[in-house]
Amino acid sequence: MKSAILPTFRFPQGTCIAQAQPHMGVPVTLSSPGRAVMTDLTHVRAATIAPDMGLDEARQTMIHQGVRLLFVVSEIPWMDGLITSTDLEGERPMQVINQRGVRYEDLTVADVMSPLGQLDAIDLDDLAHATVGKVVATLKHVGRRHMLVVQKGENGQGPRVRGVFSQTQIERQLGKPIDVIETAGNFAEIRVSLAA
């Protein structure tokens, strides 16, 4: 018995590739469950970059991935830190250029990223009864546009980054802006900023 075939055709000019669109999320209010605005990394692939990549490559990766945050990973699955669009466009590159006497083109992701040990995080279990309003208040408190969500390790394994909160995603789902100003995360960053 011979199987029927599917019809075929030749591609017309102007054919493009379908691109995954960022998950818009459901509309929320400040009293909605906080988890409703979390990007769950078990459902969405994390956008990553190696620490030795240049800043222009990091910017292009963000543009192509449609994100403003990249997980810095030198060896999968371990995370070294984060780099955000604010890190690329803010004071950090200029501080490193002035301190080292190098050109912008010589800077790498490792030069301006936020190392893992300097990042604030929320425990996934603490989100069980948290609202979007509480998540927004936490972002404001730490002065960051992004916040990682960590799941405790099981069966002798260490913790893992399970998700991320993004000011942009929360604003999109709320339908209004929230005022989160990214500030220096600790006194060491403030001291470095003042010394530059």
C-alpha positions in Angstrom: 0.0 0.0 0.0 1.4 3.3 -1.0 1.0 6.3 1.4 -0.4 9.6 0.1 2.0 12.5 0.1 1.6 16.0 1.3 1.6 18.8 -1.3 4.8 20.8 -1.5 5.7 24.2 -2.8 8.6 26.5 -3.4 9.3 29.5 -1.1 8.2 32.9 -2.3 10.4 36.0 -1.9 10.0 37.6 1.5 9.5 34.4 3.5 10.7 34.9 7.0 11.3 32.7 10.1 8.6 32.6 12.8 10.0 34.1 16.0 9.0 33.2 19.5 7.3 36.1 21.0 7.9 37.0 24.7 5.2 35.6 26.9 2.8 38.5 27.5 1.3 36.9 30.6 -2.2 37.3 31.9 -3.3 40.8 33.1 -2.8 41.1 36.8 -3.5 43.5 39.7 -1.3 44.2 42.7 -3.4 41.7 44.7 -2.9 38.9 42.1 -0.6 36.0 43.1 3.1 37.0 42.8 3.9 33.9 40.9 1.7 35.2 38.0 4.4 37.7 37.0 7.4 35.3 37.4 9.2 34.1 34.3 9.5 30.4 35.2 12.7 28.9 33.8 11.2 25.5 33.7 8.9 26.8 31.0 11.1 29.4 29.3 14.7 28.9 28.3 17.1 31.2 30.0 19.1 33.5 27.7 22.8 33.0 28.5 26.1 34.4 27.6 29.7 33.5 28.4 31.7 35.8 30.7 34.5 36.3 28.1 32.2 37.7 25.5 32.4 41.4 24.5 29.8 44.0 25.5 28.6 44.5 21.9 27.9 40.8 21.6 26.0 40.9 24.9 23.9 43.8 23.5 23.2 41.9 20.3 22.3 38.8 22.2 19.8 40.8 24.2 18.3 42.3 21.1 18.0 38.9 19.3 16.6 37.2 22.4 14.2 40.0 23.1 15.4 40.3 26.7 17.2 42.9 28.9 18.9 40.3 31.1 21.3 37.5 30.3 22.5 34.8 32.7 26.3 34.7 32.7 27.4 31.1 32.4 30.9 29.8 32.0 30.1 26.2 32.5 26.6 24.8 32.3 24.6 24.5 34.5 26.4 26.8 37.0 25.7 30.5 36.9 28.4 33.1 37.4 26.1 36.1 37.6 23.8 38.4 35.5 24.3 41.2 33.0 21.5 43.6 32.2 20.9 46.3 29.7 21.5 48.8 32.5 25.0 47.2 33.1 25.8 47.8 29.4 24.5 51.4 29.3 25.2 52.6 32.8 28.3 53.7 34.7 30.0 50.4 35.0 31.7 50.3 31.6 33.0 53.9 32.0 34.3 53.1 35.5 36.2 50.0 34.2 37.6 52.0 31.2 38.8 54.8 33.6 40.3 52.3 36.1 42.1 50.1 33.6 42.8 52.5 30.8 41.2 50.3 28.2 38.8 50.8 25.3 35.1 49.9 25.4 35.7 47.3 22.7 38.1 45.5 25.1 35.6 45.1 27.9 34.0 41.7 28.5 30.8 40.6 30.2 32.8 39.6 33.3 34.0 43.2 33.6 30.5 44.7 34.2 28.3 41.8 35.2 26.7 41.5 38.7 28.4 38.4 40.2 26.1 35.8 41.7 27.3 36.6 45.3 26.1 40.2 44.9 22.6 39.4 43.8 19.5 39.4 45.9 17.0 36.5 45.5 13.6 35.4 46.7 13.0 31.8 47.9 10.3 30.1 45.7 8.6 28.8 48.9 8.1 32.5 50.0 6.0 33.1 46.9 3.3 30.7 47.9 1.1 33.5 49.5 2.9 36.6 48.1 1.0 39.1 45.9 2.2 41.1 42.9 2.2 44.1 45.2 4.6 42.4 47.6 6.9 41.5 44.7 6.9 45.1 43.4 7.6 46.4 47.0 10.6 44.0 47.2 12.0 45.2 43.8 11.6 48.8 45.1 13.3 47.9 48.4 16.4 46.4 46.8 16.4 49.0 44.0 16.6 46.5 41.1 14.7 46.0 37.9 15.2 42.2 38.1 15.0 39.7 41.0 15.9 36.0 40.9 13.7 33.3 42.4 15.6 30.4 43.9 14.3 26.9 44.5 15.9 24.9 47.3 18.0 21.9 46.3 16.6 18.4 46.7 18.3 15.1 47.2 21.7 16.6 48.1 21.7 19.0 45.2 22.3 22.7 45.6 19.8 25.4 45.0 18.8 26.4 41.5 17.5 29.6 39.9 13.9 28.8 39.1 12.7 32.1 37.8 13.1 35.8 37.5 10.9 38.8 38.1 11.4 41.6 35.6 10.1 45.2 36.0 9.2 45.3 32.3 7.2 42.0 32.5 5.3 43.2 35.6 4.5 46.5 34.0 3.3 44.8 30.9 1.0 42.6 32.9 -0.2 45.4 35.2 -0.8 47.7 32.3 1.0 50.5 34.1 4.5 51.6 35.0 6.0 50.9 38.4 8.8 53.1 39.8 11.8 50.9 40.4 15.1 52.8 40.3 18.2 50.7 40.0 20.7 51.9 42.5 24.0 50.7 43.8 23.4 47.4 45.6 25.7 47.9 48.5 28.2 50.2 50.1 31.1 48.8 48.2 29.4 49.7 44.9 28.7 53.2 46.3 32.3 53.6 47.3 33.6 52.5 43.9 31.1 54.9 42.2 32.3 57.8 44.3 36.0 57.0 43.8 35.6 57.0 40.0 
